[in-house]
Amino acid sequence: MLKKIILCIFIMIFAINGAAESPVFVNSLEDAVALAESSNKDILVVFSADWCKNCKLLKSEFLDSNDPSIDDTIVCIVDYDSRPDLIKEYKVHKIPDSRIIRRNVEISNIIGFINKYKYKKWLNNARH
């Protein structure tokens, strides 16, 4: 009986420690970079605007859905109209414009949003 209890405790501890962390959402790219440096996580940067139909779809169908493909990720949505400095720096011409940044290096990007399945496929391919 004691062995079963110890085994159950071990399994619960392993499940808790082995579980992926939920994504962290931040409001500024500067905060995302600082957090990524201290946590060694990827950043998903999404250049978006309130008036953009596909940006709204991306947010509602994917980012708000708690999809596990963004676990262990820092998510930062950059407003196209509020940050012209970042729009110019990252050469954003169309939105939504999504990028994966790892250790201050952009490793992949995708422009637009068709559906959550294609977006998830891009994200998984980019991160692995």
N, C-alpha and C positions, 0 to 999 in steps of 0.2 A: 504494500500500500504506500509506504513512504517513497519507494522508487517511482511509483506512478505520479505522486505529487511533485517530486523533484523534476521529473520529466516534463510535466505540464508547465511548471514554472519556467524551466529552461526554454521550452517552445514559445511561451508568451514573451519572454525577454528577447529571444532571437527575432520573433516577428516584429516587435516594437523597434528594435535597433536596425533590422534589415529593411524596414519599410522606407519607401521613398518619401522625401519631404514634399509638402505641397509647394506650389509656386509662390513666390513672393512678388507682390505687385507694388511698384514704387511710382512716384509721380514725376521724378526728374531723372534724366539720363546721368547726371552727375552723381546722384544718390545710387543709381544702379551700378555705375562703375566702381564706386567706393565699396559697396556691398559685395560685388563680385570679387574684388581683390581680396577682401577679408574672408570670403566663404568659398572661393574657388568654384563658383558656379557660372554657367553660361548666362548671357543676357539675351532675351528676345526683345528687340526694339521694334515697335510698330509705329510708323509715321501714319497719322490718321487725322480725320477731321469730322466734326459733328454733322456737316452737310453732305458727307460722302456716303452714298448708299451701300457700297461694298465694304466700307469701313464699319458701318453699323452691323452688317451681316457677319463680318469677321468677329466682331466683339460678341454679338449675341449667340452665334452658332458655335463658336470655338472658345474664345477667351473666357467667357462667362460660364462655360459648361464643365469646368473642373476636369478637363481632359487630362489623363495621366501622362500624355506625351510632353506636357510642360512642367511636370513635377521636377523638382531640383533645379528650377530655372527662375531667374529674376526677370519679371515681365515689366517693361516700361512702355507706356503708350505716350508718344510725343505728338502734341497737337500741332498740326500743320500751320495753323494761323498764328499760334502763340510763339513759336520758336523759329523765326526765319533764319536765325544764325545756324541752327542745326540742319535746317532744310538745305541751306547753301553748303555747309561743311560736308554733309553726306550725299550731296548731289541728288536730292529727291526731286523727281519730275512728275511722278504719278503716285497716287495713293489708292489703297493702302500699300505701303512699302514696308516689308518685314525683313529684319536682319538678325542673324545670330552672331553675337560677339563673344569670343572666348579669349581671355587674357589680353584684352585690348586689341584684338585682331578680328576683323569681320571674316567669318568662315563661310557664310552663305547668305543669299538674299532671294526674296521672291516679291514680285510686284503683282498686286491684285488679289482677289479672293473669289474663287469659283464655288468651292464647297469645302466643308470641313475635312472630307476624306483626302482630297488632294493636298490640302494645307498640312494635314497631319503627316502624310507621306513625305512631303518636302522637309518638314521639321525632323522627322525620324531619320531620314537619309542624311540631313545636314549634321545632326548631332552624333552619328555613329560612324 
